[in-house]
Amino acid sequence: MIKTVFIMDLPSMNELPEMERWYIRYHAPEAMNMLGPWMTRYRSYRAVPPPPRAEQYGYYNYRVSELWFRNITELPPVVGMGTNLSGQFFELTWPRWMQGAISGELYAPKWAGRPEGPHPWAQVFVPAGATEDFLGHFTVDEKTYVRWYIAFKYPDGVPVEEGEKWFLNVHSKEVMNQTGLIRYFSHRALEVPDIPNQYPWHRVTEQWYENYDAWRKSVIDSPPKYTKPPWAKYDKYPFFEPYVDFISTFILERATDDFLRDWRTYP
C-alpha cells in the first residue's frame, strides 16, 4: 500500500478563508471523483501554529493531506492529470491566489528551491508504512503528542545512496538522542511510473514530541551533538537548506477531515 502526501503552504493567512472554501467545497470532491474507486483513505490535517523559532525549518502553514492507494500497479492513469474516469480532460478549479503561483503548470515544481516562494505544495509518494521505525510505538493514551512532519531531499549533486548512508547510519542515531523525542520514523520516497514531473523529495519523516516545550528543548535549547555530512552546504541542523531541500510543518494526532468516511456537503 502506498500514499501520496501533499504538504501545503499559503503566502499569508489572508488566503486562508478562500483556500478552505476551495479545498473543502471544490478540490476534495474533484479528487474523490477522479480517484475514489482506487483510494482506500483520504485524510487531511490542518497545520497547527509552529513552536517559537520553528519557522526557520521551512515551515508550511496550511495542510498535510494523505491519499492512500493499494499499490503502485493499481494507481489510476488520472493521478497527476486533469482527466476524469472516462478519460476526458477537464479544468480543475483553483483559488485565485494560486493561479498565478502555478502558472497553469499543475505538477511542475517550478517554485521549488526558492525560499521566498511561492511554494503552494510539495508532493511525494511513499509506502504507507514507515520504511524505518527508529524509536518504536507507545500506547496512544500514554502520552499526548505533536507531530513534526518533514519532507527533505539530498542537495543537487549528492548521490542518493551517499545521502542515505549518512541519514541512516549517522544522523538518525544522533536525532534519537534528543531528550524530548518520543516517536521517530521515516518513509523513503517512491518513484511512480507514468507520473510526469515528480517532485524531487527523497524522504518523509515524522518526529513526535509531547508538546511544544519538549520540541523546543530537543531542537533549540538542548540539542544533541550532530555530525555534519561532508556534502552539506547548510551549516546548521538538519543540514538541509530550508524551503530548498527541507520543509516541515506541525500537525496533531487526529485528521481534521476524513473525506471518504465523513464527507459532508459544503457549507
C-alpha positions in Angstrom: 0.0 0.0 0.0 1.3 3.5 -0.8 0.2 7.1 -0.2 0.7 10.3 -1.9 1.5 13.1 0.5 0.7 16.8 -0.1 2.3 19.4 2.3 0.6 22.8 1.6 1.5 26.4 2.3 -0.2 29.8 2.0 1.5 33.1 1.2 -0.3 34.5 4.2 -3.3 33.9 6.4 -5.2 36.4 4.2 -5.6 33.5 1.8 -7.0 31.1 4.4 -10.7 31.7 4.0 -10.6 31.3 0.2 -8.3 28.3 0.5 -10.5 26.5 3.0 -13.6 27.1 0.8 -11.7 25.9 -2.3 -10.2 22.8 -0.7 -13.4 21.6 1.0 -16.0 22.7 -1.5 -14.2 22.0 -4.8 -10.9 20.2 -4.6 -11.7 17.3 -2.3 -14.8 16.4 -4.2 -12.9 16.6 -7.5 -10.2 14.4 -6.1 -12.7 11.8 -4.9 -14.5 12.0 -8.3 -11.2 11.2 -10.1 -9.6 8.8 -7.7 -12.4 7.5 -5.4 -12.6 3.9 -6.8 -8.9 3.4 -6.2 -8.4 5.2 -2.9 -8.6 3.5 0.4 -8.1 6.6 2.6 -8.2 10.3 2.1 -7.3 12.3 5.2 -6.2 15.9 5.7 -4.7 17.6 8.7 -4.8 21.4 9.2 -1.3 22.6 10.3 -1.1 24.0 13.8 0.9 27.1 14.6 4.6 26.3 14.9 6.6 26.4 18.2 8.6 29.6 18.6 11.6 29.6 16.2 10.3 26.7 14.2 9.6 28.8 11.1 13.3 28.6 10.3 12.8 24.9 9.4 10.9 25.6 6.1 7.6 25.8 7.8 4.5 25.2 5.7 1.4 26.7 7.3 -1.7 25.1 5.8 -2.3 21.4 5.5 -1.0 17.9 5.2 -3.1 15.6 3.0 -2.6 11.8 2.6 -4.3 9.8 -0.2 -3.8 6.1 0.2 -3.8 3.5 -2.6 -3.4 -0.3 -2.6 -0.2 -0.4 -4.6 1.7 1.3 -7.4 0.4 -1.0 -10.1 -3.2 -0.1 -9.3 -2.6 3.6 -9.5 -5.1 5.0 -12.0 -3.9 6.9 -15.0 -5.7 10.0 -13.8 -3.3 10.6 -10.9 -1.5 13.8 -11.6 -3.6 14.5 -14.7 -6.6 16.6 -15.4 -8.8 13.8 -16.6 -11.9 12.1 -15.2 -12.7 8.4 -15.0 -13.8 8.3 -18.7 -10.5 9.8 -19.8 -12.0 13.2 -20.7 -9.9 16.3 -19.9 -11.4 18.8 -17.5 -10.3 22.0 -16.0 -9.6 21.8 -12.2 -10.9 24.6 -10.0 -8.1 26.7 -8.4 -8.3 29.6 -5.9 -7.4 33.0 -7.3 -4.1 33.4 -5.5 -2.8 30.0 -6.6 -3.5 30.5 -10.3 -0.5 32.9 -10.6 1.7 30.7 -8.5 1.3 27.6 -10.7 1.0 29.4 -14.0 -1.0 26.6 -15.5 1.7 24.0 -14.9 -0.2 21.9 -12.4 2.5 19.4 -11.2 5.7 21.2 -12.4 7.8 22.0 -9.3 8.8 25.4 -10.7 8.5 27.1 -7.3 10.8 24.5 -5.6 14.2 25.7 -4.4 13.2 29.3 -3.8 13.0 30.3 -0.1 11.0 33.4 -1.0 8.3 31.2 -2.6 5.7 30.8 -3.8 5.5 27.2 -2.8 1.8 26.1 -2.7 2.6 22.5 -2.0 5.1 19.7 -2.1 4.1 16.2 -3.2 5.8 12.9 -2.6 4.8 9.2 -3.0 5.8 6.9 -0.1 5.0 3.5 1.2 2.0 3.7 3.6 4.0 2.1 6.3 7.3 3.5 7.5 10.4 2.1 5.9 12.4 2.8 9.1 11.0 2.9 12.6 13.7 4.3 14.8 12.0 4.5 18.3 9.1 2.1 18.1 5.5 2.6 19.3 3.8 3.7 22.5 0.2 3.3 23.7 -1.9 6.1 22.3 -3.3 7.3 25.6 0.1 7.1 27.3 1.2 10.5 26.0 0.0 13.5 24.1 2.0 14.4 21.0 2.6 17.0 18.4 3.9 15.6 15.1 6.8 17.4 13.3 6.1 16.4 9.7 9.1 16.7 7.4 10.0 16.2 3.8 13.6 16.5 2.6 15.8 15.8 -0.4 19.5 15.5 -0.7 21.1 18.5 -2.3 21.6 18.6 -6.0 24.7 16.7 -7.0 24.7 14.4 -3.9 24.2 10.7 -4.8 21.0 9.4 -3.1 22.8 6.4 -1.7 25.5 8.6 -0.2 22.9 10.7 1.5 21.0 7.6 2.7 24.2 6.2 4.2 24.6 9.4 6.3 20.9 9.6 7.3 20.5 6.0 8.3 23.9 5.3 9.8 24.8 8.7 11.4 22.1 11.3 11.6 19.1 9.2 12.6 21.1 7.8 15.5 22.1 11.2 16.7 18.5 12.5 16.4 17.4 9.7 18.7 19.4 11.4 21.5 17.0 14.3 21.6 15.7 14.4 25.1 12.0 15.0 24.3 11.7 12.8 21.2 9.0 10.1 21.8 8.4 8.7 18.3 10.6 8.8 15.2 10.1 7.1 11.8 10.7 7.7 8.1 9.4 6.8 4.7 11.7 6.6 1.7 10.2 8.1 -1.4 8.9 6.1 -4.3 9.2 6.8 -8.0 5.8 6.2 -9.6 5.7 5.2 -13.3 3.7 7.4 -15.7 3.5 10.3 -13.3 5.1 13.3 -15.0 7.2 16.0 -13.3 7.5 14.1 -10.0 8.8 16.2 -7.1 12.4 15.7 -6.1 11.9 14.7 -2.4 13.7 11.7 -1.1 12.0 11.1 2.3 9.1 12.0 4.5 9.9 11.8 8.2 8.0 12.3 11.4 9.4 13.3 14.8 6.9 13.4 17.7 7.1 15.4 20.9 4.8 15.5 23.9 4.2 19.3 23.5 5.9 22.4 22.2 8.2 22.8 25.2 9.6 19.3 24.5 10.2 20.2 20.9 11.9 23.4 21.8 14.1 21.7 24.4 15.0 18.9 22.0 15.7 21.1 18.9 16.6 24.6 20.1 17.6 24.7 23.7 19.5 21.5 24.4 20.1 19.6 21.2 22.4 16.6 21.0 25.7 16.9 19.0 25.2 16.3 15.3 27.7 15.3 12.6 27.6 17.5 9.6 27.8 15.5 6.3 30.8 16.4 4.1 28.5 17.4 1.2 26.3 19.8 3.3 26.3 23.5 2.2 24.0 24.4 5.1 25.9 24.5 8.4 23.0 24.1 10.9 20.8 21.2 11.9 19.3 19.5 10.0 22.0 20.4 7.3 19.4 20.9 4.6 18.6 24.4 3.3 15.0 25.4 4.4 12.5 25.6 1.6 15.1 24.3 -0.8 15.9 20.8 0.5 13.9 20.7 3.7 10.3 21.7 4.5 8.2 20.9 7.6 5.0 21.5 9.4 3.3 20.6 12.6 0.1 18.6 12.9 -1.9 16.8 15.7 -2.8 13.2 16.0 -6.4 13.3 14.6 -7.1 14.2 11.0 -9.1 17.4 10.6 -11.0 15.8 7.6 -11.5 12.2 6.7 -13.2 12.7 3.3 -14.0 9.1 2.3 -15.7 8.4 5.7 -17.1 11.7 6.9 -17.9 13.7 3.7 -20.4 16.5 4.3 -21.9 19.0 1.9 -20.5 22.5 2.0 -21.2 24.7 3.8 
